[in-house]
Amino acid sequence: MKRLLTIICVALLVFGSCGCQGGPVPQPQDNEENSETLENPNTPEPPVTEKPDDAGDRVPLSASLTGVQPMTGIVLWTTSGSKTKSYVQLEYAYMLYDQVCKGKDVYDWSAMDNLLESVASRGHQAVVRFRYVYPGDSHSNAVPAYIKKLEGYEAVTYNTEDGKVEYPDWRCEELQRFHKEFHRLFAERYDRDPRLAFLETGFGHWAEYHVYGGKFIAGQTFPSKEFQADFMRGMADWFHDTTWSISIDAADGYYGPFQKYPDLKNLTFGNFDDSFMCEDWSGYNWDGWSFFGADRYKTAAEGGEFSYYSSYDQKHALDKEGMHGRKFEDLVAKVHMTFIIGNDQPGKQTDARITEASMSMGYRFEIKDFCVNPGKSASVLIENIGVAPIYRDAWVAVEGVRGGFNLRNLMPGEYTWIQIACPATSASKPTIECDHLVKGQKIEYQASVK
């Protein structure tokens, strides 16, 4: 449906009737070709591939991954009856701007805090998306009330195929100011909050960077490219720990600012794909992923949602033999995906299959070797055998002492030796520590060191 509507909209634009402007040591894997170079405020220390001369003797170590790792996997809504299943690490929710903003410069964050606390109470973390427009929802427009009352503010209401929509008036300078200030304050308050895993943002229907079947007026029902560029540059300044992502639909110059301001692709943000596994994924969807660059996953999380184009898509998205000629795990590896919203999957697949699919996503660690120099140090050879890095600071620790290498910088297929000065013994066991976890979460590793 999305693709058909895109064609219709482009046709209208062409004919002038659309109101828009414009064992053996593993070897690191080669990076993909033709990738984008992204800004990274921290220059990471490179992995150490040579075993320390004073590593000591090898110590047997056996461990296995018992489940889905924190901050990865198939995401269920906070309203799902299956949210307490063992495979759940992440829960998803929309948040509304007017739930927080009660007047000009008056912010009540209790709704956000209550959401995060509820999710954390189940040993999970939240994926949150703030939105203004939700077609057909009785509260479809979440512009703060004080802005709607301003002189000159004029919202456009339009009947779409998904229901009535009241679009924000992006001509309003106060709405533009509020939008940037809101996200700056959000980052100030939640950037390092362990209850929050990832943030999604955007404009248009469901904040997914489109108004298919709706009323698109550049600079009015959809923000101008100039404002979008200004906002995104701000996001890159405000958020330092929480990775934020936008829809792959923003690759389309009809909506997004990137073709007009190509330097924006150098900012550190991730993408999400709200029609993952759809029939024509290899066309439109893959073009969107490709537009934003093959290396984007190295600095920000990639996410998505299973396609709702048909009931068939939801029913068969996780079939072991695949769907539409493609297998889920293959596409996950292709885009280095860390999480995906799959709220309907508990009714379509077994718990075992959902667990298996979830464990194919994001980071996974394997300790390939473990040596101890008694009373002096422990040396660990660790590899990321997943499809993406971990997006929070994490450390290998022995006897409560953390090593100096940040696992956040360990890309898929990369390994590193980490030597830790500590009173290690042959009975010592490595752990992986991360301060961005909630009670009940633990980062595991697999190992078979003999």
C-alpha positions as semicolon CSV with decimal commas, in nm:
position;residue;x (nm);y (nm);z (nm)
1;M;0,000;0,000;0,000
2;K;0,279;0,239;0,094
3;R;0,448;0,189;-0,241
4;L;0,126;0,244;-0,441
5;L;0,055;0,565;-0,252
6;T;0,409;0,683;-0,310
7;I;0,365;0,636;-0,686
8;I;0,036;0,825;-0,676
9;C;0,191;1,109;-0,477
10;V;0,487;1,139;-0,713
11;A;0,248;1,145;-1,010
12;L;0,052;1,427;-0,847
13;L;0,374;1,616;-0,788
14;V;0,474;1,582;-1,154
15;F;0,140;1,717;-1,275
16;G;0,144;2,007;-1,031
17;S;-0,144;1,905;-0,805
18;C;0,050;1,815;-0,491
19;G;0,109;2,101;-0,247
20;C;0,474;2,024;-0,172
21;Q;0,816;2,186;-0,211
22;G;1,045;1,990;-0,324
23;G;4,102;-2,255;1,875
24;P;4,260;-2,080;1,592
25;V;4,232;-1,711;1,660
26;P;3,933;-1,573;1,465
27;Q;4,007;-1,308;1,206
28;P;3,817;-0,979;1,187
29;Q;3,567;-0,959;0,901
30;D;3,615;-0,704;0,625
31;N;3,391;-0,399;0,639
32;E;3,127;-0,363;0,369
33;E;3,225;-0,162;0,066
34;N;3,083;0,176;-0,035
35;S;2,992;0,263;0,324
36;E;2,932;0,609;0,468
37;T;3,180;0,760;0,710
38;L;2,986;0,876;1,016
39;E;3,080;1,127;1,280
40;N;3,186;0,969;1,609
41;P;3,263;1,209;1,893
42;N;3,491;0,953;2,057
43;T;3,781;0,792;1,878
44;P;3,767;0,434;2,008
45;E;4,074;0,242;2,111
46;P;4,140;-0,026;1,846
47;P;4,107;-0,394;1,940
48;V;4,424;-0,571;2,056
49;T;4,475;-0,879;1,840
50;E;4,798;-1,007;1,996
51;K;4,795;-1,215;2,312
52;P;4,978;-1,041;2,601
53;D;5,324;-1,185;2,662
54;D;5,253;-1,219;3,033
55;A;4,900;-1,357;2,997
56;G;4,980;-1,661;3,206
57;D;4,823;-2,003;3,172
58;R;4,497;-2,090;3,004
59;V;4,208;-2,156;3,242
60;P;3,912;-2,371;3,128
61;L;3,591;-2,174;3,089
62;S;3,248;-2,294;2,985
63;A;2,938;-2,078;2,942
64;S;2,634;-2,046;2,717
65;L;2,379;-1,784;2,619
66;T;2,059;-1,878;2,798
67;G;1,830;-1,623;2,637
68;V;1,778;-1,295;2,456
69;Q;2,036;-1,035;2,554
70;P;1,946;-0,695;2,705
71;M;1,863;-0,418;2,457
72;T;1,804;-0,664;2,170
73;G;1,532;-0,875;2,015
74;I;1,164;-0,873;1,922
75;V;0,982;-0,589;2,095
76;L;0,629;-0,612;2,234
77;W;0,405;-0,318;2,319
78;T;0,367;-0,228;2,684
79;T;0,000;-0,322;2,643
80;S;0,072;-0,675;2,519
81;G;-0,054;-0,967;2,724
82;S;0,271;-1,147;2,639
83;K;0,507;-0,879;2,768
84;T;0,617;-1,098;3,060
85;K;0,740;-1,378;2,833
86;S;1,099;-1,484;2,890
87;Y;1,210;-1,371;2,543
88;V;1,112;-1,008;2,604
89;Q;1,389;-0,759;2,680
90;L;1,233;-0,451;2,520
91;E;0,885;-0,296;2,533
92;Y;0,752;-0,031;2,296
93;A;0,522;0,265;2,350
94;Y;0,415;0,582;2,177
95;M;0,433;0,896;2,387
96;L;0,247;1,218;2,315
97;Y;0,401;1,562;2,335
98;D;0,099;1,707;2,514
99;Q;0,121;1,436;2,778
100;V;0,433;1,614;2,899
101;C;0,393;1,977;2,797
102;K;0,114;2,146;2,995
103;G;0,188;2,504;2,894
104;K;0,465;2,720;2,757
105;D;0,784;2,600;2,932
106;V;0,570;2,391;3,168
107;Y;0,675;2,026;3,159
108;D;0,535;1,740;3,363
109;W;0,745;1,428;3,299
110;S;0,540;1,200;3,524
111;A;0,375;1,018;3,230
112;M;0,717;0,934;3,089
113;D;0,855;0,834;3,429
114;N;0,554;0,612;3,497
115;L;0,598;0,438;3,163
116;L;0,968;0,375;3,219
117;E;0,915;0,257;3,574
118;S;0,643;0,014;3,465
119;V;0,866;-0,134;3,196
120;A;1,166;-0,156;3,430
121;S;0,958;-0,329;3,695
122;R;0,936;-0,626;3,457
123;G;1,313;-0,630;3,407
124;H;1,283;-0,470;3,063
125;Q;1,381;-0,146;2,892
126;A;1,173;0,083;2,675
127;V;1,179;0,180;2,310
128;V;0,987;0,507;2,287
129;R;0,855;0,710;1,996
130;F;0,700;1,054;2,043
131;R;0,446;1,146;1,779
132;Y;0,202;1,421;1,687
133;V;-0,023;1,240;1,439
134;Y;-0,197;0,902;1,458
135;P;-0,464;0,866;1,186
136;G;-0,803;0,766;1,319
137;D;-0,706;0,807;1,683
138;S;-0,950;1,017;1,887
139;H;-0,642;1,202;2,007
140;S;-0,475;1,214;1,669
141;N;-0,297;1,544;1,724
142;A;-0,061;1,581;2,021
143;V;0,041;1,945;1,973
144;P;0,037;2,109;2,319
145;A;-0,288;2,291;2,383
146;Y;-0,129;2,632;2,442
147;I;0,019;2,625;2,090
148;K;-0,316;2,538;1,931
149;K;-0,466;2,847;2,097
150;L;-0,209;3,087;1,955
151;E;-0,328;3,353;1,712
152;G;-0,254;3,248;1,358
153;Y;-0,218;2,876;1,436
154;E;-0,436;2,685;1,191
155;A;-0,441;2,306;1,178
156;V;-0,553;2,119;0,864
157;T;-0,795;1,828;0,911
158;Y;-0,811;1,561;0,644
159;N;-0,979;1,223;0,602
160;T;-0,723;0,954;0,515
161;E;-0,768;0,586;0,441
162;D;-0,668;0,520;0,803
163;G;-0,907;0,777;0,950
164;K;-0,929;1,148;1,022
165;V;-0,607;1,337;1,084
166;E;-0,553;1,680;1,235
167;Y;-0,212;1,792;1,111
168;P;0,011;2,028;1,309
169;D;0,066;2,373;1,165
170;W;0,442;2,375;1,112
171;R;0,433;2,738;1,000
172;C;0,400;2,821;1,370
173;E;0,735;2,942;1,506
174;E;0,637;2,849;1,860
175;L;0,569;2,488;1,755
176;Q;0,914;2,477;1,598
177;R;1,076;2,625;1,910
178;F;0,887;2,387;2,137
179;H;0,978;2,083;1,933
180;K;1,350;2,151;1,965
181;E;1,328;2,253;2,330
182;F;1,130;1,940;2,415
183;H;1,396;1,709;2,278
184;R;1,676;1,907;2,440
185;L;1,507;1,873;2,779
186;F;1,427;1,507;2,713
187;A;1,794;1,435;2,648
188;E;1,896;1,630;2,956
189;R;1,666;1,415;3,168
190;Y;1,679;1,068;3,010
191;D;1,993;1,035;2,796
192;R;2,159;0,810;3,055
193;D;1,848;0,662;3,212
194;P;1,891;0,281;3,216
195;R;1,515;0,235;3,179
196;L;1,535;0,378;2,826
197;A;1,699;0,168;2,556
198;F;1,629;0,354;2,231
199;L;1,441;0,657;2,103
200;E;1,264;0,684;1,768
201;T;1,161;1,018;1,625
202;G;1,016;1,165;1,309
203;F;0,729;1,353;1,149
204;G;0,411;1,265;0,961
205;H;0,177;0,974;1,026
206;W;0,296;0,778;1,331
207;A;0,620;0,981;1,313
208;E;0,719;0,750;1,024
209;Y;0,815;1,018;0,772
210;H;0,517;0,992;0,541
211;V;0,160;1,116;0,501
212;Y;0,045;0,854;0,252
213;G;-0,315;0,911;0,158
214;G;-0,316;1,230;0,363
215;K;-0,258;1,601;0,316
216;F;0,105;1,691;0,253
217;I;0,186;2,062;0,243
218;A;0,558;2,128;0,283
219;G;0,625;2,368;0,569
220;Q;0,267;2,344;0,693
221;T;0,132;1,992;0,751
222;F;0,489;1,863;0,736
223;P;0,790;2,060;0,861
224;S;1,017;2,230;0,609
225;K;1,345;2,070;0,516
226;E;1,525;2,367;0,670
227;F;1,360;2,306;1,006
228;Q;1,419;1,932;0,986
229;A;1,789;1,991;0,926
230;D;1,811;2,232;1,218
231;F;1,632;1,985;1,445
232;M;1,852;1,691;1,349
233;R;2,169;1,887;1,411
234;G;2,030;1,967;1,752
235;M;1,957;1,601;1,824
236;A;2,318;1,516;1,748
237;D;2,428;1,775;2,004
238;W;2,178;1,686;2,276
239;F;2,205;1,306;2,281
240;H;2,536;1,150;2,377
241;D;2,447;0,804;2,510
242;T;2,099;0,718;2,382
243;T;2,098;0,641;2,012
244;W;1,802;0,788;1,823
245;S;1,666;0,672;1,491
246;I;1,443;0,788;1,206
247;S;1,245;0,600;0,943
248;I;1,413;0,484;0,625
249;D;1,131;0,676;0,451
250;A;1,329;0,992;0,528
251;A;1,557;0,893;0,240
252;D;1,283;1,016;0,006
253;G;1,357;1,377;-0,084
254;Y;0,982;1,437;-0,104
255;Y;0,972;1,428;0,278
256;G;1,324;1,417;0,418
257;P;1,599;1,682;0,416
258;F;1,893;1,459;0,327
259;Q;1,901;1,513;-0,045
260;K;1,893;1,889;0,006
261;Y;2,140;1,876;0,297
262;P;2,357;1,568;0,232
263;D;2,590;1,655;0,521
264;L;2,312;1,546;0,759
265;K;2,398;1,185;0,680
266;N;2,721;1,238;0,872
267;L;2,524;1,277;1,196
268;T;2,510;0,980;1,432
269;F;2,158;0,834;1,413
270;G;2,003;0,500;1,331
271;N;1,714;0,393;1,111
272;F;1,396;0,194;1,151
273;D;1,197;0,012;0,886
274;D;0,824;-0,009;0,962
275;S;0,748;-0,259;0,682
276;F;1,027;-0,509;0,739
277;M;0,996;-0,836;0,545
278;C;0,731;-0,700;0,305
279;E;0,706;-0,851;-0,044
280;D;0,896;-0,575;-0,225
281;W;1,147;-0,517;0,055
282;S;1,440;-0,563;-0,186
283;G;1,322;-0,258;-0,378
284;Y;1,197;0,046;-0,189
285;N;1,302;-0,065;0,160
286;W;1,653;-0,174;0,067
287;D;1,699;0,149;-0,129
288;G;1,621;0,338;0,191
289;W;1,866;0,136;0,397
290;S;2,133;0,177;0,130
291;F;2,078;0,552;0,106
292;F;2,175;0,599;0,470
293;G;2,492;0,393;0,441
294;A;2,618;0,046;0,519
295;D;2,820;0,154;0,824
296;R;2,547;0,342;1,010
297;Y;2,492;0,051;1,248
298;K;2,841;0,103;1,389
299;T;2,733;0,410;1,583
300;A;2,354;0,384;1,626
301;A;2,096;0,109;1,661
302;E;1,896;-0,016;1,363
303;G;1,536;-0,117;1,426
304;G;1,202;-0,176;1,264
305;E;0,859;-0,333;1,268
306;F;0,719;-0,633;1,084
307;S;0,514;-0,542;0,778
308;Y;0,141;-0,490;0,822
309;Y;0,072;-0,475;0,447
310;S;-0,120;-0,800;0,478
311;S;-0,219;-1,056;0,739
312;Y;0,007;-1,296;0,547
313;D;0,310;-1,082;0,628
314;Q;0,238;-1,090;1,000
315;K;0,163;-1,462;1,001
316;H;0,471;-1,576;0,810
317;A;0,740;-1,315;0,887
318;L;0,927;-1,553;1,118
319;D;0,872;-1,877;0,929
320;K;1,193;-2,078;0,937
321;E;1,181;-2,124;0,560
322;G;1,130;-1,751;0,513
323;M;0,871;-1,536;0,338
324;H;0,863;-1,373;-0,006
325;G;1,188;-1,553;-0,085
326;R;1,381;-1,407;0,210
327;K;1,461;-1,534;0,559
328;F;1,435;-1,314;0,866
329;E;1,781;-1,393;1,000
330;D;1,937;-1,313;0,663
331;L;1,781;-0,966;0,650
332;V;1,872;-0,903;1,013
333;A;2,236;-0,970;0,929
334;K;2,211;-0,763;0,610
335;V;2,104;-0,444;0,793
336;H;2,271;-0,527;1,129
337;M;1,939;-0,497;1,310
338;T;1,925;-0,483;1,690
339;F;1,550;-0,480;1,757
340;I;1,216;-0,505;1,579
341;I;0,859;-0,442;1,692
342;G;0,668;-0,767;1,656
343;N;0,364;-0,728;1,876
344;D;0,153;-0,982;1,684
345;Q;0,416;-1,255;1,678
346;P;0,310;-1,428;2,005
347;G;-0,010;-1,525;1,825
348;K;0,171;-1,638;1,508
349;Q;0,483;-1,822;1,627
350;T;0,593;-2,038;1,917
351;D;0,790;-1,899;2,209
352;A;1,086;-2,107;2,097
353;R;1,087;-1,955;1,749
354;I;1,048;-1,598;1,878
355;T;1,336;-1,659;2,117
356;E;1,553;-1,800;1,839
357;A;1,476;-1,506;1,608
358;S;1,538;-1,254;1,884
359;M;1,875;-1,408;1,964
360;S;1,983;-1,352;1,603
361;M;1,965;-0,977;1,659
362;G;2,211;-0,728;1,801
363;Y;2,534;-0,812;1,981
364;R;2,647;-1,152;2,111
365;F;2,975;-1,213;2,292
366;E;3,195;-1,520;2,296
367;I;3,505;-1,557;2,511
368;K;3,752;-1,748;2,294
369;D;4,037;-1,771;2,544
370;F;4,095;-1,701;2,913
371;C;4,435;-1,688;3,084
372;V;4,542;-1,611;3,437
373;N;4,870;-1,486;3,575
374;P;4,794;-1,570;3,942
375;G;4,768;-1,271;4,171
376;K;4,860;-1,030;3,892
377;S;4,623;-1,033;3,598
378;A;4,364;-1,205;3,384
379;S;4,361;-1,192;3,004
380;V;4,043;-1,243;2,804
381;L;4,001;-1,291;2,429
382;I;3,647;-1,184;2,345
383;E;3,468;-1,165;2,011
384;N;3,140;-1,006;1,907
385;I;2,968;-1,287;1,718
386;G;2,646;-1,090;1,674
387;V;2,531;-0,866;1,388
388;A;2,567;-0,530;1,566
389;P;2,762;-0,371;1,849
390;I;2,621;-0,307;2,194
391;Y;2,519;0,060;2,206
392;R;2,601;0,129;2,570
393;D;2,930;0,120;2,756
394;A;3,014;-0,234;2,868
395;W;3,329;-0,392;3,011
396;V;3,480;-0,731;3,075
397;A;3,553;-0,766;3,448
398;V;3,744;-1,019;3,657
399;E;3,735;-1,019;4,037
400;G;3,528;-0,701;4,020
401;V;3,791;-0,511;3,821
402;R;3,688;-0,380;3,479
403;G;3,916;-0,399;3,179
404;G;4,009;-0,090;2,984
405;F;3,845;-0,178;2,651
406;N;3,487;-0,058;2,597
407;L;3,287;-0,338;2,433
408;R;3,073;-0,068;2,272
409;N;3,356;-0,038;2,020
410;L;3,369;-0,409;1,932
411;M;3,207;-0,450;1,592
412;P;3,056;-0,775;1,459
413;G;3,330;-1,021;1,371
414;E;3,593;-0,830;1,567
415;Y;3,785;-0,968;1,864
416;T;4,020;-0,820;2,119
417;W;4,247;-0,928;2,401
418;I;4,172;-0,750;2,727
419;Q;4,425;-0,773;3,008
420;I;4,298;-0,681;3,354
421;A;4,532;-0,614;3,646
422;C;4,360;-0,795;3,934
423;P;4,420;-1,067;4,198
424;A;4,298;-1,341;3,962
425;T;4,317;-1,713;4,039
426;S;4,234;-2,029;3,848
427;A;3,890;-2,010;4,008
428;S;3,818;-1,661;3,868
429;K;3,541;-1,614;3,615
430;P;3,496;-1,319;3,376
431;T;3,176;-1,120;3,377
432;I;3,042;-0,847;3,148
433;E;2,940;-0,533;3,332
434;C;2,720;-0,253;3,205
435;D;2,575;0,034;3,407
436;H;2,287;0,074;3,161
437;L;2,080;-0,221;3,282
438;V;1,774;-0,247;3,503
439;K;1,727;-0,491;3,790
440;G;1,710;-0,848;3,663
441;Q;1,911;-0,793;3,345
442;K;2,247;-0,954;3,279
443;I;2,476;-0,960;2,977
444;E;2,589;-1,314;2,906
445;Y;2,862;-1,468;2,696
446;Q;2,931;-1,810;2,554
447;A;3,261;-1,988;2,602
448;S;3,424;-2,325;2,545
449;V;3,783;-2,278;2,657
450;K;3,960;-2,607;2,730
